[in-house]
C-alpha cells in the first residue's frame, strides 16, 4: 500500500490547476499515482448567437488622428453630417485638426448616422470612436 502525503497531493493538484493540465502521473519506488481532470465540466454553457435580423451590424467611425474634432470645415459652419443622414462609403463625415492641419475623416461604409459620440471642438485620441452608423436599407 502507498503512503499518501496529503500536503504533497494538494500541491500537485495546485500545480495541475496553474498549468491547466488534464492529467498528471507521479511514479516513485513505492508506486504510482495518477490525477485526472475533465475540463469539459468547467466549460461555460454555449451562448446563443444573435441572428443578423435580431441585431443589425453597426459600423464605428474612429479617429485616425490625435487632434480637435470638428463637425464642419469652418467654425460655426454647416455640419458635414447630422444624426439620421445617409452617408456613402468614403464620404467625409468630419474633420480632425492636428497641428493646425485639417484631416478629413471618411466613412468606412455606407450607412445612416445613428450617433455622434463627441462634441464639436472636443480633443480626440487616435482610434477614439467618433460616430456610429446603422446599416442603410437597400
C-alpha positions as CSV (number, residue, x, y, z in Angstrom):
1,X,0.0,0.0,0.0
2,X,1.2,3.5,-0.9
3,X,1.6,6.1,1.9
4,X,0.0,9.3,0.7
5,X,1.3,12.7,1.9
6,X,-1.8,14.8,1.5
7,X,0.1,18.1,1.6
8,X,2.2,16.9,-1.4
9,X,-1.0,15.8,-3.1
10,X,-2.6,19.2,-2.5
11,X,0.5,20.9,-4.1
12,X,0.2,18.5,-7.1
13,X,-3.4,19.5,-7.6
14,X,-2.5,23.2,-7.4
15,X,0.3,22.6,-10.0
16,X,-2.3,20.9,-12.3
17,X,-4.6,23.9,-11.9
18,X,-2.0,26.5,-12.5
19,X,-0.5,24.7,-15.5
20,X,-4.0,23.7,-16.8
21,X,-3.1,20.1,-17.0
22,X,-5.7,17.4,-17.6
23,X,-3.6,14.5,-16.3
24,X,-0.6,14.1,-14.0
25,X,1.2,10.8,-13.1
26,X,3.9,10.5,-10.5
27,X,5.9,7.4,-10.2
28,X,8.1,6.5,-7.2
29,X,9.7,3.4,-5.8
30,X,6.6,2.9,-3.7
31,X,4.2,3.1,-6.6
32,X,2.4,5.4,-8.9
33,X,-0.4,7.9,-8.6
34,X,-2.4,9.5,-11.4
35,X,-4.6,12.5,-11.1
36,X,-7.1,13.2,-13.9
37,X,-9.4,16.2,-14.6
38,X,-12.1,16.8,-17.2
39,X,-12.1,20.4,-18.4
40,X,-15.5,20.0,-20.1
41,X,-17.1,20.0,-16.7
42,X,-16.0,23.6,-16.2
43,X,-16.7,24.9,-19.7
44,X,-19.2,27.8,-19.8
45,X,-22.6,27.0,-21.5
46,X,-22.6,27.9,-25.2
47,X,-24.1,31.4,-25.8
48,X,-26.8,31.9,-28.4
49,X,-25.5,33.6,-31.5
50,X,-27.8,36.5,-32.5
51,X,-29.1,36.4,-36.0
52,X,-28.5,39.3,-38.3
53,X,-32.2,40.2,-38.1
54,X,-32.1,40.4,-34.3
55,X,-29.1,42.7,-34.2
56,X,-28.1,44.8,-37.2
57,X,-24.3,45.3,-37.7
58,X,-23.2,48.7,-36.6
59,X,-20.1,50.4,-38.0
60,X,-17.9,52.6,-35.8
61,X,-16.2,55.6,-37.3
62,X,-13.0,56.2,-35.4
63,X,-10.4,59.0,-35.4
64,X,-7.2,58.3,-37.3
65,X,-5.6,61.4,-35.7
66,X,-5.0,63.0,-32.4
67,X,-6.4,66.5,-32.5
68,X,-9.6,68.6,-32.3
69,X,-12.8,67.2,-33.7
70,X,-14.9,69.5,-36.0
71,X,-18.3,68.7,-37.5
72,X,-17.7,71.2,-40.3
73,X,-14.8,72.7,-42.3
74,X,-15.2,76.1,-40.8
75,X,-16.0,77.2,-37.2
76,X,-19.8,77.7,-37.0
77,X,-20.3,76.3,-40.5
78,X,-22.9,73.8,-41.6
79,X,-22.0,70.3,-40.1
80,X,-20.9,67.8,-42.7
81,X,-23.4,65.2,-41.4
82,X,-26.2,65.1,-38.9
83,X,-27.8,62.2,-37.0
84,X,-30.2,60.4,-39.4
85,X,-28.2,61.3,-42.5
86,X,-27.3,58.6,-45.1
87,X,-23.6,58.5,-45.8
88,X,-21.8,56.7,-48.5
89,X,-18.5,54.8,-48.1
90,X,-15.7,57.2,-48.5
91,X,-17.8,60.3,-47.7
92,X,-16.2,62.9,-45.5
93,X,-18.1,63.0,-42.2
94,X,-16.0,65.2,-40.0
95,X,-12.6,66.8,-39.7
96,X,-9.9,66.3,-37.0
97,X,-7.5,69.3,-36.8
98,X,-4.0,68.3,-35.9
99,X,-1.1,70.8,-35.8
100,X,-3.4,73.4,-37.5
101,X,-3.9,70.9,-40.4
102,X,-7.5,69.7,-41.1
103,X,-7.6,66.0,-41.7
104,X,-10.8,64.6,-43.2
105,X,-12.4,61.5,-41.6
106,X,-14.2,59.4,-44.1
107,X,-17.0,56.9,-43.6
108,X,-15.7,53.3,-43.9
109,X,-19.1,52.1,-45.0
110,X,-22.5,53.1,-46.3
111,X,-25.0,53.7,-43.5
112,X,-27.2,56.0,-41.5
113,X,-25.5,58.2,-38.8
114,X,-27.1,56.8,-35.6
115,X,-24.9,58.7,-33.1
116,X,-22.3,61.4,-32.9
117,X,-20.2,60.5,-29.9
118,X,-18.1,63.6,-29.5
119,X,-18.8,67.3,-29.3
120,X,-17.6,69.9,-31.8
121,X,-14.3,71.3,-30.6
122,X,-13.5,68.3,-28.4
123,X,-10.0,66.9,-28.3
124,X,-9.9,63.3,-29.6
125,X,-7.4,60.5,-29.4
126,X,-6.2,58.1,-32.2
127,X,-8.7,55.3,-32.5
128,X,-11.4,57.0,-30.4
129,X,-14.9,56.3,-31.6
130,X,-16.5,59.4,-33.2
131,X,-19.7,58.2,-34.8
132,X,-21.9,55.1,-35.1
133,X,-23.5,54.1,-38.4
134,X,-26.5,51.8,-38.7
135,X,-26.9,49.7,-41.8
136,X,-28.8,51.5,-44.5
137,X,-31.8,49.8,-46.2
138,X,-31.0,49.0,-49.7
